[in-house]
Amino acid sequence: MDESLIFVGAIVLLAVVVIAMGVKSVPQGMEWTVERFGRYTRTLGPGLNAIIPFIDRVGARINMMETVLDVPVQEVITKDNAMVQADGVIFYQVLDAAKAAYEVRNLEQATVNLTMTNLRSVMGSMDLDSLLSNRDLINAQLMRAVDEATDPWGVKVTRIEIRDIQPPRDLVDAMARQMKAERDRRAEILIAEGDRQAQILRAEGAKQSAILEAEGRREAAFRDAEARERSAEAEAKATQMVSEAIAEGDIQAVNYFVATRYVEAIQSLASAPNQKVLFLPLEASSVIGSLGGLAEIAKETFGGNGTDTPSRPRSRRPSSGERPAQDVASVTAPPRSAPDAPPSDGSPWSR
């Protein structure tokens, strides 16, 4: 009885062990390879899987998720013989677990070393300026080269990024001085361009100002000439009218014409800048008397020519010792303003 119980228990225990050995639970994101007598047969995906105990065994456990690896710092000599240090990161994903398990030994180390060698090749074919300004180009070339190299391993390189590029300190200082000189040159060019543009604008402004000023002077000269012409025409017309009036025997026209000229002459003398005080031994009655004398001369002239107007009687020609009679026009003269006016001297020019 005891022996049979022990045997049954041994059978049950063996069955449990066999079942445990044949059932495999693969986690998500992983794939396991199955080897039968040391040879790859199939790949187990995530979930419960069954294998034949004692015949099949789990070979490699491959991580199928995207993985990132650091590329250590590398010293690279560029095309123009500049020594720089560069490092980066690589992102890859296993697509075929069997190839990743059996085509390469130590996949991560192989991928890092492959990236380092291609990093030297790609960056060494470029000069320093292109190296510092074309990181995207370096990343693209490097990813294409590494992806082609890792394709037989069942690996897909998704991204390679250059993390840092460090030129030597003296080279950095030289680049800084070069950049400063270039910026100074651009600043000088911009200043020169601004000065040139300002001079051009000032010259254009002076040109326009000179043109406008010349046009203004021309217009002013034209207006002055026109004004002088009109004034001359008016003067000629006035002179003609006075001449016609004199020819017709109108003594009032002579009086008006002479008085106007006389007053204008006195006004010119009074308004001269070098005359502060003007002493004139004249008064209004003397001016009118002079005008009357001129009128008498005109009447004598008209009488001698034989011209007479019907509106005014001709005065006779006075003798040498007789005082000429006053013309009717002389009554238009204002009365004497002061009682102490100088007495008449009997001349024909005084009242």
Short mmCIF file of the C-alpha atoms (twelve columns), coordinates in Angstrom:
data_MODEL
# 
_entry.id   MODEL 
# 
loop_
_atom_site.group_PDB 
_atom_site.id 
_atom_site.type_symbol 
_atom_site.label_atom_id 
_atom_site.label_alt_id 
_atom_site.label_comp_id 
_atom_site.label_asym_id 
_atom_site.label_seq_id 
_atom_site.Cartn_x 
_atom_site.Cartn_y 
_atom_site.Cartn_z 
_atom_site.pdbx_PDB_model_num 
ATOM 1   C CA . MET A 1   0.000   0.000   0.000   1 
ATOM 2   C CA . ASP A 2   2.720   2.413   0.872   1 
ATOM 3   C CA . GLU A 3   4.749   1.486   -2.155  1 
ATOM 4   C CA . SER A 4   1.828   2.083   -4.506  1 
ATOM 5   C CA . LEU A 5   1.184   5.487   -2.986  1 
ATOM 6   C CA . ILE A 6   4.828   6.412   -3.410  1 
ATOM 7   C CA . PHE A 7   4.748   5.301   -7.030  1 
ATOM 8   C CA . VAL A 8   1.619   7.294   -7.789  1 
ATOM 9   C CA . GLY A 9   3.077   10.330  -6.123  1 
ATOM 10  C CA . ALA A 10  6.249   9.968   -8.160  1 
ATOM 11  C CA . ILE A 11  4.242   9.715   -11.381 1 
ATOM 12  C CA . VAL A 12  2.228   12.826  -10.485 1 
ATOM 13  C CA . LEU A 13  5.356   14.740  -9.606  1 
ATOM 14  C CA . LEU A 14  7.005   13.698  -12.857 1 
ATOM 15  C CA . ALA A 15  3.950   14.808  -14.820 1 
ATOM 16  C CA . VAL A 16  3.978   18.171  -13.100 1 
ATOM 17  C CA . VAL A 17  7.656   18.605  -13.865 1 
ATOM 18  C CA . VAL A 18  7.178   17.597  -17.491 1 
ATOM 19  C CA . ILE A 19  4.270   20.000  -17.916 1 
ATOM 20  C CA . ALA A 20  6.241   22.804  -16.281 1 
ATOM 21  C CA . MET A 21  9.136   22.127  -18.619 1 
ATOM 22  C CA . GLY A 22  6.914   22.049  -21.718 1 
ATOM 23  C CA . VAL A 23  4.825   25.179  -21.039 1 
ATOM 24  C CA . LYS A 24  6.614   28.561  -21.517 1 
ATOM 25  C CA . SER A 25  5.190   32.012  -20.832 1 
ATOM 26  C CA . VAL A 26  6.918   34.676  -22.930 1 
ATOM 27  C CA . PRO A 27  6.582   38.319  -21.682 1 
ATOM 28  C CA . GLN A 28  5.353   41.110  -23.951 1 
ATOM 29  C CA . GLY A 29  8.150   42.719  -25.977 1 
ATOM 30  C CA . MET A 30  10.269  39.583  -25.886 1 
ATOM 31  C CA . GLU A 31  10.785  36.645  -28.231 1 
ATOM 32  C CA . TRP A 32  12.476  33.358  -27.385 1 
ATOM 33  C CA . THR A 33  14.171  30.987  -29.744 1 
ATOM 34  C CA . VAL A 34  13.601  27.212  -29.479 1 
ATOM 35  C CA . GLU A 35  16.457  24.787  -30.064 1 
ATOM 36  C CA . ARG A 36  15.978  21.071  -30.629 1 
ATOM 37  C CA . PHE A 37  19.122  19.163  -29.881 1 
ATOM 38  C CA . GLY A 38  21.042  22.426  -30.254 1 
ATOM 39  C CA . ARG A 39  19.509  23.463  -33.558 1 
ATOM 40  C CA . TYR A 40  17.148  26.448  -34.014 1 
ATOM 41  C CA . THR A 41  13.641  25.331  -34.870 1 
ATOM 42  C CA . ARG A 42  11.232  28.192  -34.160 1 
ATOM 43  C CA . THR A 43  10.580  31.399  -32.238 1 
ATOM 44  C CA . LEU A 44  8.187   31.756  -29.356 1 
ATOM 45  C CA . GLY A 45  6.093   34.945  -29.312 1 
ATOM 46  C CA . PRO A 46  4.601   36.679  -26.237 1 
ATOM 47  C CA . GLY A 47  2.131   34.577  -24.262 1 
ATOM 48  C CA . LEU A 48  1.850   30.841  -23.410 1 
ATOM 49  C CA . ASN A 49  3.818   28.489  -25.627 1 
ATOM 50  C CA . ALA A 50  4.464   24.721  -25.453 1 
ATOM 51  C CA . ILE A 51  7.641   22.875  -26.255 1 
ATOM 52  C CA . ILE A 52  8.644   19.248  -26.033 1 
ATOM 53  C CA . PRO A 53  10.390  18.679  -22.714 1 
ATOM 54  C CA . PHE A 54  13.862  17.142  -22.746 1 
ATOM 55  C CA . ILE A 55  13.951  17.555  -26.540 1 
ATOM 56  C CA . ASP A 56  13.380  21.309  -27.069 1 
ATOM 57  C CA . ARG A 57  14.856  24.064  -25.008 1 
ATOM 58  C CA . VAL A 58  14.781  27.823  -24.955 1 
ATOM 59  C CA . GLY A 59  17.823  29.244  -26.742 1 
ATOM 60  C CA . ALA A 60  18.070  33.076  -26.706 1 
ATOM 61  C CA . ARG A 61  15.748  35.560  -25.123 1 
ATOM 62  C CA . ILE A 62  15.693  38.578  -27.453 1 
ATOM 63  C CA . ASN A 63  14.292  41.996  -26.521 1 
ATOM 64  C CA . MET A 64  12.140  43.207  -29.440 1 
ATOM 65  C CA . MET A 65  11.606  46.725  -28.126 1 
ATOM 66  C CA . GLU A 66  13.509  49.755  -29.430 1 
ATOM 67  C CA . THR A 67  16.788  50.120  -27.606 1 
ATOM 68  C CA . VAL A 68  19.142  53.061  -27.192 1 
ATOM 69  C CA . LEU A 69  22.905  52.772  -26.944 1 
ATOM 70  C CA . ASP A 70  25.493  55.419  -26.110 1 
ATOM 71  C CA . VAL A 71  28.329  55.923  -28.564 1 
ATOM 72  C CA . PRO A 72  31.447  56.827  -26.557 1 
ATOM 73  C CA . VAL A 73  33.542  59.905  -27.315 1 
ATOM 74  C CA . GLN A 74  35.683  59.494  -30.410 1 
ATOM 75  C CA . GLU A 75  38.570  61.582  -31.704 1 
ATOM 76  C CA . VAL A 76  38.053  62.318  -35.374 1 
ATOM 77  C CA . ILE A 77  40.435  63.974  -37.830 1 
ATOM 78  C CA . THR A 78  38.491  66.019  -40.360 1 
ATOM 79  C CA . LYS A 79  39.279  66.517  -44.018 1 
ATOM 80  C CA . ASP A 80  41.192  69.725  -43.268 1 
ATOM 81  C CA . ASN A 81  43.266  68.015  -40.537 1 
ATOM 82  C CA . ALA A 82  41.367  69.393  -37.558 1 
ATOM 83  C CA . MET A 83  41.106  67.177  -34.493 1 
ATOM 84  C CA . VAL A 84  37.612  67.065  -32.964 1 
ATOM 85  C CA . GLN A 85  35.881  64.913  -30.381 1 
ATOM 86  C CA . ALA A 86  32.375  63.612  -31.063 1 
ATOM 87  C CA . ASP A 87  29.896  61.306  -29.386 1 
ATOM 88  C CA . GLY A 88  26.282  60.321  -29.999 1 
ATOM 89  C CA . VAL A 89  23.436  57.898  -29.425 1 
ATOM 90  C CA . ILE A 90  21.984  55.125  -31.556 1 
ATOM 91  C CA . PHE A 91  18.403  53.797  -31.542 1 
ATOM 92  C CA . TYR A 92  17.759  50.335  -32.984 1 
ATOM 93  C CA . GLN A 93  15.106  47.621  -32.884 1 
ATOM 94  C CA . VAL A 94  15.374  43.866  -33.449 1 
ATOM 95  C CA . LEU A 95  13.039  42.686  -36.202 1 
ATOM 96  C CA . ASP A 96  14.205  39.072  -36.519 1 
ATOM 97  C CA . ALA A 97  15.013  37.344  -33.237 1 
ATOM 98  C CA . ALA A 98  16.635  34.335  -34.885 1 
ATOM 99  C CA . LYS A 99  19.094  36.467  -36.870 1 
ATOM 100 C CA . ALA A 100 19.841  38.659  -33.871 1 
ATOM 101 C CA . ALA A 101 20.528  35.518  -31.808 1 
ATOM 102 C CA . TYR A 102 22.504  33.428  -34.282 1 
ATOM 103 C CA . GLU A 103 23.999  35.861  -36.848 1 
ATOM 104 C CA . VAL A 104 26.018  37.997  -34.453 1 
ATOM 105 C CA . ARG A 105 27.589  37.543  -31.058 1 
ATOM 106 C CA . ASN A 106 26.936  40.325  -28.518 1 
ATOM 107 C CA . LEU A 107 24.612  42.428  -30.621 1 
ATOM 108 C CA . GLU A 108 24.913  45.611  -28.583 1 
ATOM 109 C CA . GLN A 109 28.703  45.699  -28.632 1 
ATOM 110 C CA . ALA A 110 28.760  44.945  -32.325 1 
ATOM 111 C CA . THR A 111 26.298  47.756  -33.041 1 
ATOM 112 C CA . VAL A 112 28.247  50.308  -30.971 1 
ATOM 113 C CA . ASN A 113 31.576  49.426  -32.594 1 
ATOM 114 C CA . LEU A 114 30.024  49.552  -36.044 1 
ATOM 115 C CA . THR A 115 28.631  52.997  -35.305 1 
ATOM 116 C CA . MET A 116 31.979  54.247  -34.034 1 
ATOM 117 C CA . THR A 117 33.863  53.159  -37.165 1 
ATOM 118 C CA . ASN A 118 31.263  54.683  -39.491 1 
ATOM 119 C CA . LEU A 119 31.290  57.859  -37.393 1 
ATOM 120 C CA . ARG A 120 35.004  58.281  -38.081 1 
ATOM 121 C CA . SER A 121 34.502  57.581  -41.782 1 
ATOM 122 C CA . VAL A 122 31.635  60.003  -42.299 1 
ATOM 123 C CA . MET A 123 33.050  62.862  -40.239 1 
ATOM 124 C CA . GLY A 124 36.570  62.372  -41.567 1 
ATOM 125 C CA . SER A 125 35.346  63.008  -45.124 1 
ATOM 126 C CA . MET A 126 34.138  66.516  -44.241 1 
ATOM 127 C CA . ASP A 127 35.954  69.727  -43.386 1 
ATOM 128 C CA . LEU A 128 35.468  71.442  -40.045 1 
ATOM 129 C CA . ASP A 129 33.008  74.103  -41.188 1 
ATOM 130 C CA . SER A 130 30.746  71.515  -42.850 1 
ATOM 131 C CA . LEU A 131 31.109  69.289  -39.818 1 
ATOM 132 C CA . LEU A 132 29.847  71.956  -37.447 1 
ATOM 133 C CA . SER A 133 27.002  73.204  -39.641 1 
ATOM 134 C CA . ASN A 134 25.651  69.980  -41.190 1 
ATOM 135 C CA . ARG A 135 24.748  67.684  -38.323 1 
ATOM 136 C CA . ASP A 136 21.587  66.511  -40.050 1 
ATOM 137 C CA . LEU A 137 23.622  65.398  -43.042 1 
ATOM 138 C CA . ILE A 138 26.050  63.535  -40.780 1 
ATOM 139 C CA . ASN A 139 23.175  61.796  -38.975 1 
ATOM 140 C CA . ALA A 140 21.551  60.727  -42.245 1 
ATOM 141 C CA . GLN A 141 24.754  59.362  -43.757 1 
ATOM 142 C CA . LEU A 142 25.709  57.584  -40.553 1 
ATOM 143 C CA . MET A 143 22.273  55.987  -40.108 1 
ATOM 144 C CA . ARG A 144 22.226  54.775  -43.701 1 
ATOM 145 C CA . ALA A 145 25.680  53.180  -43.377 1 
ATOM 146 C CA . VAL A 146 24.966  51.485  -40.019 1 
ATOM 147 C CA . ASP A 147 21.506  50.291  -41.106 1 
ATOM 148 C CA . GLU A 148 22.911  48.600  -44.185 1 
ATOM 149 C CA . ALA A 149 25.604  46.940  -42.073 1 
ATOM 150 C CA . THR A 150 23.172  45.639  -39.403 1 
ATOM 151 C CA . ASP A 151 20.499  44.396  -41.800 1 
ATOM 152 C CA . PRO A 152 21.909  40.822  -41.883 1 
ATOM 153 C CA . TRP A 153 21.582  40.752  -38.091 1 
ATOM 154 C CA . GLY A 154 17.836  41.331  -38.232 1 
ATOM 155 C CA . VAL A 155 18.248  44.809  -36.711 1 
ATOM 156 C CA . LYS A 156 16.670  48.053  -37.887 1 
ATOM 157 C CA . VAL A 157 18.518  51.254  -36.980 1 
ATOM 158 C CA . THR A 158 15.805  53.882  -36.467 1 
ATOM 159 C CA . ARG A 159 17.901  56.902  -35.530 1 
ATOM 160 C CA . ILE A 160 21.460  58.076  -34.922 1 
ATOM 161 C CA . GLU A 161 22.106  61.453  -33.348 1 
ATOM 162 C CA . ILE A 162 25.443  63.229  -32.937 1 
ATOM 163 C CA . ARG A 163 25.266  64.514  -29.411 1 
ATOM 164 C CA . ASP A 164 28.313  66.751  -29.203 1 
ATOM 165 C CA . ILE A 165 31.226  67.919  -31.342 1 
ATOM 166 C CA . GLN A 166 34.106  69.536  -29.493 1 
ATOM 167 C CA . PRO A 167 36.940  71.164  -31.482 1 
ATOM 168 C CA . PRO A 168 40.218  71.999  -29.700 1 
ATOM 169 C CA . ARG A 169 40.253  75.103  -27.507 1 
ATOM 170 C CA . ASP A 170 42.696  77.052  -29.680 1 
ATOM 171 C CA . LEU A 171 40.617  76.234  -32.728 1 
ATOM 172 C CA . VAL A 172 37.478  77.465  -30.959 1 
ATOM 173 C CA . ASP A 173 39.243  80.742  -30.131 1 
ATOM 174 C CA . ALA A 174 40.386  81.131  -33.729 1 
ATOM 175 C CA . MET A 175 36.847  80.493  -34.937 1 
ATOM 176 C CA . ALA A 176 35.513  83.073  -32.495 1 
ATOM 177 C CA . ARG A 177 37.996  85.667  -33.784 1 
ATOM 178 C CA . GLN A 178 37.081  84.807  -37.353 1 
ATOM 179 C CA . MET A 179 33.393  85.141  -36.579 1 
ATOM 180 C CA . LYS A 180 33.983  88.491  -34.865 1 
ATOM 181 C CA . ALA A 181 36.000  89.750  -37.841 1 
ATOM 182 C CA . GLU A 182 33.271  88.637  -40.214 1 
ATOM 183 C CA . ARG A 183 30.611  90.389  -38.179 1 
ATOM 184 C CA . ASP A 184 32.747  93.531  -37.993 1 
ATOM 185 C CA . ARG A 185 33.131  93.424  -41.754 1 
ATOM 186 C CA . ARG A 186 29.378  93.099  -42.220 1 
ATOM 187 C CA . ALA A 187 28.806  95.965  -39.807 1 
ATOM 188 C CA . GLU A 188 31.252  98.175  -41.727 1 
ATOM 189 C CA . ILE A 189 29.531  97.269  -44.986 1 
ATOM 190 C CA . LEU A 190 26.139  98.114  -43.535 1 
ATOM 191 C CA . ILE A 191 27.445  101.431 -42.168 1 
ATOM 192 C CA . ALA A 192 28.991  102.279 -45.547 1 
ATOM 193 C CA . GLU A 193 25.759  101.366 -47.307 1 
ATOM 194 C CA . GLY A 194 23.828  103.563 -44.897 1 
ATOM 195 C CA . ASP A 195 26.202  106.497 -45.425 1 
ATOM 196 C CA . ARG A 196 26.002  106.094 -49.191 1 
ATOM 197 C CA . GLN A 197 22.225  105.974 -49.111 1 
ATOM 198 C CA . ALA A 198 22.118  109.011 -46.826 1 
ATOM 199 C CA . GLN A 199 24.416  110.974 -49.161 1 
ATOM 200 C CA . ILE A 200 22.292  109.998 -52.127 1 
ATOM 201 C CA . LEU A 201 19.146  111.111 -50.340 1 
ATOM 202 C CA . ARG A 202 20.781  114.380 -49.253 1 
ATOM 203 C CA . ALA A 203 21.973  115.015 -52.817 1 
ATOM 204 C CA . GLU A 204 18.504  114.268 -54.150 1 
ATOM 205 C CA . GLY A 205 17.020  116.641 -51.574 1 
ATOM 206 C CA . ALA A 206 19.510  119.391 -52.482 1 
ATOM 207 C CA . LYS A 207 18.773  118.835 -56.164 1 
ATOM 208 C CA . GLN A 208 15.035  119.092 -55.646 1 
ATOM 209 C CA . SER A 209 15.530  122.148 -53.434 1 
ATOM 210 C CA . ALA A 210 17.693  123.841 -56.085 1 
ATOM 211 C CA . ILE A 211 15.160  123.002 -58.787 1 
ATOM 212 C CA . LEU A 212 12.293  124.364 -56.733 1 
ATOM 213 C CA . GLU A 213 14.287  127.464 -55.800 1 
ATOM 214 C CA . ALA A 214 15.190  128.081 -59.454 1 
ATOM 215 C CA . GLU A 215 11.571  127.600 -60.455 1 
ATOM 216 C CA . GLY A 216 10.559  130.028 -57.710 1 
ATOM 217 C CA . ARG A 217 13.076  132.604 -58.903 1 
ATOM 218 C CA . ARG A 218 11.901  132.173 -62.479 1 
ATOM 219 C CA . GLU A 219 8.284   132.546 -61.465 1 
ATOM 220 C CA . ALA A 220 9.144   135.576 -59.318 1 
ATOM 221 C CA . ALA A 221 11.126  137.150 -62.167 1 
ATOM 222 C CA . PHE A 222 8.255   136.469 -64.534 1 
ATOM 223 C CA . ARG A 223 5.801   138.024 -62.096 1 
ATOM 224 C CA . ASP A 224 8.112   141.016 -61.515 1 
ATOM 225 C CA . ALA A 225 8.523   141.522 -65.253 1 
ATOM 226 C CA . GLU A 226 4.791   141.261 -65.741 1 
ATOM 227 C CA . ALA A 227 4.211   143.716 -62.896 1 
ATOM 228 C CA . ARG A 228 6.742   146.150 -64.374 1 
ATOM 229 C CA . GLU A 229 5.134   145.733 -67.757 1 
ATOM 230 C CA . ARG A 230 1.696   146.409 -66.344 1 
ATOM 231 C CA . SER A 231 3.071   149.367 -64.373 1 
ATOM 232 C CA . ALA A 232 4.749   150.730 -67.477 1 
ATOM 233 C CA . GLU A 233 1.543   150.267 -69.451 1 
ATOM 234 C CA . ALA A 234 -0.427  152.037 -66.714 1 
ATOM 235 C CA . GLU A 235 2.172   154.829 -66.580 1 
ATOM 236 C CA . ALA A 236 2.142   155.167 -70.339 1 
ATOM 237 C CA . LYS A 237 -1.619  155.210 -70.392 1 
ATOM 238 C CA . ALA A 238 -1.720  157.798 -67.601 1 
ATOM 239 C CA . THR A 239 0.877   159.915 -69.385 1 
ATOM 240 C CA . GLN A 240 -1.070  159.598 -72.602 1 
ATOM 241 C CA . MET A 241 -4.285  160.631 -70.911 1 
ATOM 242 C CA . VAL A 242 -2.542  163.596 -69.249 1 
ATOM 243 C CA . SER A 243 -0.945  164.526 -72.546 1 
ATOM 244 C CA . GLU A 244 -4.301  164.338 -74.283 1 
ATOM 245 C CA . ALA A 245 -5.873  166.408 -71.517 1 
ATOM 246 C CA . ILE A 246 -3.088  168.999 -71.792 1 
ATOM 247 C CA . ALA A 247 -3.462  169.050 -75.537 1 
ATOM 248 C CA . GLU A 248 -7.175  169.720 -75.074 1 
ATOM 249 C CA . GLY A 249 -6.373  172.554 -72.670 1 
ATOM 250 C CA . ASP A 250 -7.376  170.885 -69.382 1 
ATOM 251 C CA . ILE A 251 -5.254  172.685 -66.798 1 
ATOM 252 C CA . GLN A 252 -6.497  170.432 -63.954 1 
ATOM 253 C CA . ALA A 253 -4.698  167.473 -65.509 1 
ATOM 254 C CA . VAL A 254 -1.428  169.412 -65.428 1 
ATOM 255 C CA . ASN A 255 -1.992  170.340 -61.802 1 
ATOM 256 C CA . TYR A 256 -2.764  166.754 -60.807 1 
ATOM 257 C CA . PHE A 257 0.180   165.340 -62.704 1 
ATOM 258 C CA . VAL A 258 2.734   167.837 -61.336 1 
ATOM 259 C CA . ALA A 259 1.349   167.651 -57.797 1 
ATOM 260 C CA . THR A 260 1.547   163.887 -57.784 1 
ATOM 261 C CA . ARG A 261 5.177   163.922 -58.886 1 
ATOM 262 C CA . TYR A 262 5.985   166.653 -56.400 1 
ATOM 263 C CA . VAL A 263 4.474   164.801 -53.453 1 
ATOM 264 C CA . GLU A 264 6.205   161.580 -54.457 1 
ATOM 265 C CA . ALA A 265 9.559   163.355 -54.565 1 
ATOM 266 C CA . ILE A 266 8.992   164.821 -51.074 1 
ATOM 267 C CA . GLN A 267 7.943   161.391 -49.773 1 
ATOM 268 C CA . SER A 268 11.115  159.844 -51.199 1 
ATOM 269 C CA . LEU A 269 13.249  162.444 -49.481 1 
ATOM 270 C CA . ALA A 270 11.448  161.936 -46.176 1 
ATOM 271 C CA . SER A 271 11.746  158.132 -46.276 1 
ATOM 272 C CA . ALA A 272 15.461  158.013 -47.107 1 
ATOM 273 C CA . PRO A 273 17.384  155.982 -44.463 1 
ATOM 274 C CA . ASN A 274 20.125  158.574 -44.137 1 
ATOM 275 C CA . GLN A 275 17.676  161.364 -43.314 1 
ATOM 276 C CA . LYS A 276 16.571  161.374 -39.701 1 
ATOM 277 C CA . VAL A 277 15.262  164.980 -39.640 1 
ATOM 278 C CA . LEU A 278 14.117  166.767 -42.810 1 
ATOM 279 C CA . PHE A 279 13.797  170.606 -42.855 1 
ATOM 280 C CA . LEU A 280 11.670  171.867 -45.683 1 
ATOM 281 C CA . PRO A 281 11.038  175.639 -46.065 1 
ATOM 282 C CA . LEU A 282 7.656   174.758 -47.583 1 
ATOM 283 C CA . GLU A 283 4.037   174.654 -46.613 1 
ATOM 284 C CA . ALA A 284 0.927   173.411 -48.266 1 
ATOM 285 C CA . SER A 285 0.019   176.779 -49.742 1 
ATOM 286 C CA . SER A 286 3.481   177.126 -51.265 1 
ATOM 287 C CA . VAL A 287 3.109   173.735 -52.961 1 
ATOM 288 C CA . ILE A 288 -0.308  174.716 -54.334 1 
ATOM 289 C CA . GLY A 289 1.138   178.089 -55.423 1 
ATOM 290 C CA . SER A 290 3.875   176.344 -57.320 1 
ATOM 291 C CA . LEU A 291 1.255   174.155 -58.958 1 
ATOM 292 C CA . GLY A 292 -0.670  177.275 -59.869 1 
ATOM 293 C CA . GLY A 293 2.416   178.788 -61.467 1 
ATOM 294 C CA . LEU A 294 2.898   175.665 -63.483 1 
ATOM 295 C CA . ALA A 295 -0.722  175.866 -64.541 1 
ATOM 296 C CA . GLU A 296 -0.171  179.460 -65.711 1 
ATOM 297 C CA . ILE A 297 2.802   178.356 -67.760 1 
ATOM 298 C CA . ALA A 298 0.677   175.637 -69.328 1 
ATOM 299 C CA . LYS A 299 -2.090  178.156 -70.133 1 
ATOM 300 C CA . GLU A 300 0.423   180.478 -71.708 1 
ATOM 301 C CA . THR A 301 1.691   177.607 -73.758 1 
ATOM 302 C CA . PHE A 302 -1.816  176.659 -74.849 1 
ATOM 303 C CA . GLY A 303 -2.566  180.303 -75.582 1 
ATOM 304 C CA . GLY A 304 0.504   180.629 -77.717 1 
ATOM 305 C CA . ASN A 305 -0.475  177.496 -79.666 1 
ATOM 306 C CA . GLY A 306 -3.934  178.825 -80.234 1 
ATOM 307 C CA . THR A 307 -5.770  175.949 -78.476 1 
ATOM 308 C CA . ASP A 308 -8.670  176.896 -76.290 1 
ATOM 309 C CA . THR A 309 -11.326 174.884 -74.498 1 
ATOM 310 C CA . PRO A 310 -14.935 175.947 -74.555 1 
ATOM 311 C CA . SER A 311 -15.379 175.218 -70.877 1 
ATOM 312 C CA . ARG A 312 -12.657 177.590 -69.685 1 
ATOM 313 C CA . PRO A 313 -11.989 181.154 -70.879 1 
ATOM 314 C CA . ARG A 314 -8.523  181.807 -72.228 1 
ATOM 315 C CA . SER A 315 -6.506  184.132 -70.100 1 
ATOM 316 C CA . ARG A 316 -4.646  186.873 -71.756 1 
ATOM 317 C CA . ARG A 317 -0.860  186.945 -71.868 1 
ATOM 318 C CA . PRO A 318 0.424   189.228 -69.097 1 
ATOM 319 C CA . SER A 319 2.878   191.918 -69.824 1 
ATOM 320 C CA . SER A 320 6.348   191.985 -68.369 1 
ATOM 321 C CA . GLY A 321 5.419   194.219 -65.478 1 
ATOM 322 C CA . GLU A 322 1.954   192.822 -64.782 1 
ATOM 323 C CA . ARG A 323 1.192   190.005 -62.309 1 
ATOM 324 C CA . PRO A 324 -0.578  187.045 -63.941 1 
ATOM 325 C CA . ALA A 325 -4.159  186.396 -62.927 1 
ATOM 326 C CA . GLN A 326 -5.051  183.304 -60.910 1 
ATOM 327 C CA . ASP A 327 -6.658  180.426 -62.773 1 
ATOM 328 C CA . VAL A 328 -9.959  179.063 -61.673 1 
ATOM 329 C CA . ALA A 329 -8.212  175.776 -60.806 1 
ATOM 330 C CA . SER A 330 -6.133  177.511 -58.184 1 
ATOM 331 C CA . VAL A 331 -9.169  177.887 -55.969 1 
ATOM 332 C CA . THR A 332 -8.910  174.211 -55.237 1 
ATOM 333 C CA . ALA A 333 -5.862  174.867 -53.097 1 
ATOM 334 C CA . PRO A 334 -6.488  174.647 -49.354 1 
ATOM 335 C CA . PRO A 335 -6.404  177.856 -47.326 1 
ATOM 336 C CA . ARG A 336 -3.315  178.907 -45.521 1 
ATOM 337 C CA . SER A 337 -2.996  176.954 -42.315 1 
ATOM 338 C CA . ALA A 338 -1.074  179.569 -40.339 1 
ATOM 339 C CA . PRO A 339 -1.644  183.305 -40.041 1 
ATOM 340 C CA . ASP A 340 2.069   183.955 -39.958 1 
ATOM 341 C CA . ALA A 341 2.705   182.685 -43.533 1 
ATOM 342 C CA . PRO A 342 5.522   184.486 -45.328 1 
ATOM 343 C CA . PRO A 343 4.336   187.362 -47.486 1 
ATOM 344 C CA . SER A 344 4.276   187.014 -51.197 1 
ATOM 345 C CA . ASP A 345 7.245   188.334 -53.007 1 
ATOM 346 C CA . GLY A 346 5.341   189.225 -56.112 1 
ATOM 347 C CA . SER A 347 6.792   186.370 -58.125 1 
ATOM 348 C CA . PRO A 348 4.520   184.299 -60.311 1 
ATOM 349 C CA . TRP A 349 5.271   181.194 -58.175 1 
ATOM 350 C CA . SER A 350 3.714   182.540 -54.988 1 
ATOM 351 C CA . ARG A 351 0.064   183.138 -54.053 1 
# 
